[in-house]
């Protein structure tokens, strides 16, 4: 019922060999840089450090990508690639922080009953981090409370597909099945959540109570 990620397929060795040969031949195909061109790239590389000193991480990444393409096999290419890896790590960190900030704001709006603003903030966090399971779970909770059950169903399943340990999403899904009269499906989903490894908590206790109630009603 919950979609599984497709198994990874190892690429045949022949493809890897072809890619290596292609990358080697491409490096020889590019003409060597002139002294002026290499100096220009060095100046642009120094500019990237200036960007980083001023917190302009995205601008530094964009310029470094251009340098890598233009440098070919020149020594500056390796320097630019190494710095680009570090810059991309910084960007990922900033992106994560930004997504978490928007989600926290969404939770605050949700608690205060400002559902439209909550939805806007939660969706912003998802745009920044498209595989943010907690954001999908909170969106499902929001839509469930608004009676937008079809959306809540899709979002709760998406949250579980991204993170099988996100307990509240199982609660939403079980509640949706119960509303539709699909009691066996509701119990099955809630039992799956109970069987998750880890410490039992208030959400687990809620699932227990829901299962008992559903069994009494069935």
N, C-alpha and C positions, 0 to 999 in steps of 0.2 A: 504494500500500500504506500509506504514511504519510499520515494525514488532513491535508488542507489547511484553513486557515481560510477560511470563506466570504468571497467578495469583498464589500467594503463597498458599500452602496447609498446613493447620495446622495438625500436627501429632496427632493421636489419643492418649488419655490419657493412654491407655493400653501400648503403646510403651514406653512412658516416664517412666511409673512405672517399666517396664521390664529393661530399661536402668539403672534406679537408683539402682534396686536390683542387676544387674550385676556388676555395678561399686563398690557397697558395698562389694559384695562377692569377687570380685577380690582383693580388698584391704586386706581382711582377708586371702586370699590365699597366698599372698606374705609373705615369712618369714621375721621376724624382722632382722634389720641390726645388725651386731656386732659392738662393740665399735670402732674397727679399721676401719670398712667400713664407719661408720658415720663420723669419723675424716677425712677420705680421701675425702668424699663428701664435708665436710666443707672447706677443703683446696682448692678443685676445685671451690667451690662457691666463695671463696676469690679471686681466680685467675680470675674469671669472672669480678669482680670489677676492677682488674688490667687491664684487657682487655679494659673495658669501659673508664678507666682513660686515656688510650693511643689511644682512638678513634677506637678500634678494635671491632666495634659493632656486625658485623656478626659472628666473632669468639666467642664472648660472648654468642650470641643467640644459636649457635650450642652446646656449652658446657652446657648451662643451660638446653637445651632439653634433653641431656644425663643424667644430674643430676636428672631431674624430673622422668625419666623412672627408673633410678636405685634406687631412694630414696623410692619409694612405699608410705607407710603411715607415714614415718618418718617426724619429724618436719621440717627438711631441705627442704622437698618437697614443702611445702607452701611458704617458703622464695624464693625458686628458681622459682616457678610459678609466684609469684608477680613481681619479677624482670624481668622475661621473658616477661611479658605483657608490661612492660615499654620499654624494649629493642626492642620489635617488633614495638611499636609505633615510636621509633627512626628510625628503618629501613624503615618504611613506609614513614616517612618524608624525609629521605635521597633519597629514590627511587623517590619520587615526584619531589624533587629538581633536581635530575639527569635527569629525563625525560624532565623537563622544559628547562634545559640547552641545551640538544640536539635539542629540538624543536626550541629554539631561534637561534641556529647555523644554523639549516635547513632553517629558514626564511631568515637569512642573505645571505646564499648561493643562495637561490631562487631569492632574489632581485637582486643579482649581476649576475644572469644568469648561475650560476654553478649548473645545474640541477642534475647531477649525485651525487655531494657531498650533495646537498640539500636532495635528496631522501635517501641517506645513513643515514644522521643525523635524519631525521623524522622517519625512520624505527627503528632506535635505540631507540627513545623515546617510540615507540609503543611496542617494545620488553620489555622495562622496565615497562610500564603501558599499558597493553593490551586493556584497556577500556578508552583510552585517546581520547575523541571525537575531541578535537581541532587538534590533530595530524592527525587523519583520514581526517579532513576537509582540512588541509594544503596539505596532500598527494593528495587529490582529485583535489585541485586547481592546483598543480604541474602537475599532469597527464593530466588534461584538457588542460593546456597550451602546453603540449607536443603532444597533439593529441591522447593520450592513453585513449580513451573515455570509453571503457568497464571497465577499472580499475577505472577511475574517477567516473563512475556510482556506482560501488559497494562501493567505499570508501565514497562517499557523503551520500549514504543511511545508511551506517554503522555509520557515524558521527551523523546523525539525530536520529537513533535508540538509540544511547548512550546519546544524549543530544538534546532534541527537541527544545532547544532555540538557537542552533548554526546557526545563520542566513545565513552565507556565504555558508553553505552546501546546503541550499535550492536554492540559486542562481546558484550554479554549476548544481544541479539536473534539475532546470528549463531550464537552457541553453542547457543541454544535450537533454532534451525532444524536445526543439525547433529545435535543429540540426537534429533530427530524424523526424521532421514534426509532432510530437505529440503535437500540439498546445494546445488542451484542457488540457492535462496532465501538460504541462508547466505552464499554467495559474493557474491551481488548486494548484500546489505546491507553486507557488509564492504567491498566495492568502493565503495559510496556514501560510506562513512566516509572511505576513502582519498582520494576525490576532493574532500573538503571543502576550502575555501580555508584558508590559514594554514600555519603552520610544522609540519613533520613532527616527531613526538615518539615516545616509547616506546609509546604506544597505537597509533599508526600502524604501527610496526614489528611489534607483536603481530598486528595485522590482516593484514599481509603474510605473516607466518609461518602464520597460520590459513588463509589463502587457498591458499598453496602446499600445505599438508597436505591440505586438502579436495580439491584438484585431483588430488593423487597417489592419494587413496583412492577417487575417483570413477571 
